[in-house]
């Protein structure tokens, strides 16, 4: 009798481990598009070490959040999509570089990161407004959006990443102002 109980436990444990391995494989594949974003960023960047670190962090975060699932996992795809806005804005600003006025020339990279962050935050606000567990969804989507956007804004330096974060927080502010469910 005891031997049968041990065999059943072993079977349950093996089944659980196989289930978790399958979830981990699925999460790794779900996070794979972030590798493509990181590779594009690496090709366009003059800071390969920073790009590699941020790209690796993005992949790991996306894979872990996807593996965790539920509201955390549901924030990954919107986060990557929203993060592409400041990513593209920062790279476009690098190409065009500066804006000249009669008073002089000024770099547009940091303002582009700020504007891209606000736009990304507004997109996330729109997507997340119906979420039941807003805290988890917001945290995962904003974290992934910040890492995705940082692949572009890091080329400007720390100021670009801070501007991106400030923009994301500003853009998602309407979520904090929404009425509570059931009110």
N, C-alpha and C positions, 0 to 999 in steps of 0.2 A: 504494500500500500504506500509506504513512504517513498519507495523507488519511483512509483508512478507519479507521485506528487512532484518529485524532483525533475522528472522528465518533462512534465507539463510546464513547470516553471522555466526550464531551459528552452522549451519551444516558445513560450510567451516572450522570453527575453530575446531570443533570436528574431522573432517576428517584429518586435519593437525596434530592434537595432536595424533591421532591414527597412522598416518604415522610415526611420530617421535618416538613413543613408539615402533613400529615395527623395525625401524632402530636401536634403542638403544638395543633391545633384540638381534637382529642379531649381533651387534657389541660385545655384552657381550659374545655370543657364539663363535664368531670368535677369541676372546682373550682368551678363556678357555684353550687352550694348554699351555699358559704361566703359568698357575697355576700348571700344571704337572711339568714343568721345575723348578718352585720354590719349589715344594715339594721334588723333587729329590735333589735339592741343600740343602734344610733343613735337609734331612737325612744324607747328607755327610758333613755338616758344623759343625764347633765348635763355630760358632757365630750366634746363632739362631735369635737374635734380628735384626742384620744387614741383615741377609738373608730374614727375614720377611718384613722388610722395603723395601728392593730392590725388592723383589718379588711382593709386593703390588704396588710399583711404576711401575713395568713392566706391570702388569695386567691393571692398570688404563691407562697408556700411550697407550697400545695396543688397549684397548677398545675405548678410545677417538679418536685415529687416525683412527680406523676402522669405527667409527660412522661418523667422518668427511668425510671419503671417498676420492675419486679422487686420486691424486698423494700421498697424505698423507697416505691414507688407503692402497695403493698398496705397500708402503714401509714396512709394518708390517711383513708380512710373510718372505720376504728376510732378514729382520733385525733379526728376531728370528733364522732363519736357520744359518745365518752368525755368530750370537752371540754364537751359540752352539760350534763353533770351539774354541774360547778362554775359554769358560766354561769347555769343555772337557780337553783342554791343562792344565789348572790350576789344575783341579782335578787329572789328571795323574801326574803332577809334585808333588802334595802333597803326592801321593802314593810312588813315587820313591825318592822324597825329595831332594836329593843332588847328586852332581857329584864330585867324588874324583879324583884329579890329584896329581902328585908328589909334587906340591906346596901346596896342602891342599884341603879341601873340600869346596864346594860352593853350595849354594841353587840355584835350577833351577826354582823356582816358578815365580819370576818376569820376567826372560827371557821367560818363557813359556807364560806368559800373553802378553808380547810384541809380540812374534812370532805369537800367536793366534790372536792378534789384527791386525797384518799385513795381515795374511791370510784372516781374516774376511773382512778387507777393500778391499783386492784384489777381493774377491768374490762379494762384493757389487759393485765394479767398473765394473766388468763384467756384472752384472745384470742391473745396472742403466745406462749404457753407451748410451742406446737408448731412454732414458726418455726425453720427451718434456720439462717438468718443472723440471729440475735437482735439483734446490734448495730445493723444497718441498720433492721430493723423497729422496734425500740424507739426509736431516735433519731427516726425519721420520725413514728411514732405519738405519742410524747410531745411532740415539737415542735408538731405540729398541735393536740394536745389542750391544750397550754399556751396557744397563741394563741387557740383557741376559748374556753377558760375565762377568759382575760384580758379578753375582751370584756365579761364580766360582772364579774370581780374588779377591773378597773381603776377601776371607780366608787368603790371603797373607797380606792384609792390604791396606792402602792408596797407597803405592807404586805399588801394583799390578793393581789397578784401573787406576792409572796414566799411567802405562806402556800399559795397554789395550787401553786407549784413544789415546796415542801417536801412537800406532800400527794402530789403525783404521784410523787416519788422514793420516799416511804414506801410508797405503794401498789404500786409496781412492784418493791419490794425482793425479793419472793419469786422473781422471775425470776433474780436474781443467786444465789439460794440453790439453784436447781434443779440436779439432777445433770447432768453433761455427757452428751451423746448418746453411746451406745455403752458407757457405763460400767456 
